[in-house]
Amino acid sequence: MIDKDALPAPDPGSPAPDAPAPTGEGPACGWCSEPIGVEAVMRTCASCGALYHRDCAARSGRCADETCDLARPSHPAWTIETRAEGWLLVPAPRPSGWLRPAMVCAVLPIAGFPGGDRVVAAGQQLIGQGAIEPWMLISVAMGLAIVPWAAVLTLAGLENATQRGALLDAHGALFDHSPTWRGARLTWDDMVGFRITAGGVRLVVRGRPWTRFVGPTIPCEEGQLMHQVVETLERRGVRRYDA
Amino acid sequence: MTRTIRDGVRADEVDLGVLFGDAWRALRANLGAFFGATLLATVMLAFAAVIVGVAMWAQIEGHLDPALGLAGEYVGHAVLAVVGQWVFLGGLRMCLAALRGRAVEATDVFDADGALVPGLVAGMIVNLLVGLGVVMCIVPGIIVGCATALAPLFVVDKRLTPIAAVRASIAATRGRRFTVFAMYLSMYLFVILGLVALGLGLLVAIPFCGLVLAALYERTWPVARPDA
């Protein structure tokens, strides 16, 4: 556990004590307001483009502009320069056309279930009238209760596996990462292999053999992006299963 | 305020006073909009409830065949659930906007912005988990309920899938579930007080509860893992 407040908070109004000495004219640092000088010591916020000294950026760990997404960054690589290497962002795909309607069809029977006592009362009435046999009622009730739940959970699992954006960085893959949410981490050690599927690159996770068939998928179509993803995975020693 | 990093989430020491303060400021700044939104949501829910009521009445009075009455009830409950979730998600979105200092209007309560289906599914999953927990002697259900309290907000705000939202909520509430529990207890208290005030107090109590939940979410912001 780290106490973040132990880090000295830079005061935007005064020069940081360990800020590099100005080496000439240039844009001012967003934290210490001193001229940055040369590009070698410059860091650029990946969201708003504000400029900082390398040391000021490293020490603060965030953008000085409170309205910027990266004022509370969800990833330590919050500047363009630190993202330059090993940072591959794969955006979330548009939800597939059939998934959401199918979810609605599965959800409505659960949402509409009138409650056990009402079903029992209506069933008893129907049985009393001789309209149906008891086994029919039990069968229908089981079907109405179990099938929609199974469908909802299956569809939610499918969406979770295939419809999430991913970020590949030095530590592994982050699903659902955004400037304001850290996402769910899968480290390089967790990945034992990958398979190319129609929906993208499916990761096979250590200790979860079913992920060969249904697993977290980096959504990308065949093309340059998929090539980059595969290249990154292979560089990290994740082997391809369907080669 | 003590700040520590735990499992990648900055766990600010969020006490109820802080949450109530945030919520009250946002409510006071947008009192008319929240009054209007609560009224609109109530009217919508009342319309949906009429379908259920008519189906039940017709069934009890013998005007409808039992199977047809049950089908009517089925449809009514489904409409009620969907409308309820719609205004709930729209309301949460409105609360977030108000807490972030943006102008809100009463009609924003109907703007779930595409989060309705994932929100419905997330709600189902949360209900299932809480139900399973309640079956196991109630306490696990309360713990699960507190752990998954932020799931709808993750769906509305971060556009996470239902399962990812539930998992995100579990991670975000880690270390502060007692605060969430205390928050829920105080929400019940506010709602009871609202009911005591001839029901009119609900016009304040309901948006206030939504704002308190949204304030908790707002104070759970992510930071980079220290080892990353």
Interface residues (C-beta under 8 A of the other chain):
Chain A: M1 I2 D3 K4 D5 G61 R72 P73 S74 H75 P76 W78 A92 R100 M103 V104 V107 L108 P109 I110 A111 G112 F113 P114 R118 V119 A122 Q125 L126 Q129 A131 W149 V152 L153 L155 A156 G157 E159 N160 Q163 R164 D169 A170 H171 F175 D176 S178 T180 W181 R182 A184 R185
Chain B: T2 R3 T4 I5 R6 G8 V9 R10 Q59 P66 A67 G69 L70 E73 Y74 V75 G76 H77 A78 V79 A81 V82 V117 P118 L120 V121 M124 I125 L128 F154 K158 R159 L160 T161 P162 I163 A164 R167 A168 W221 P222 V223 A224 R225 P226 A228
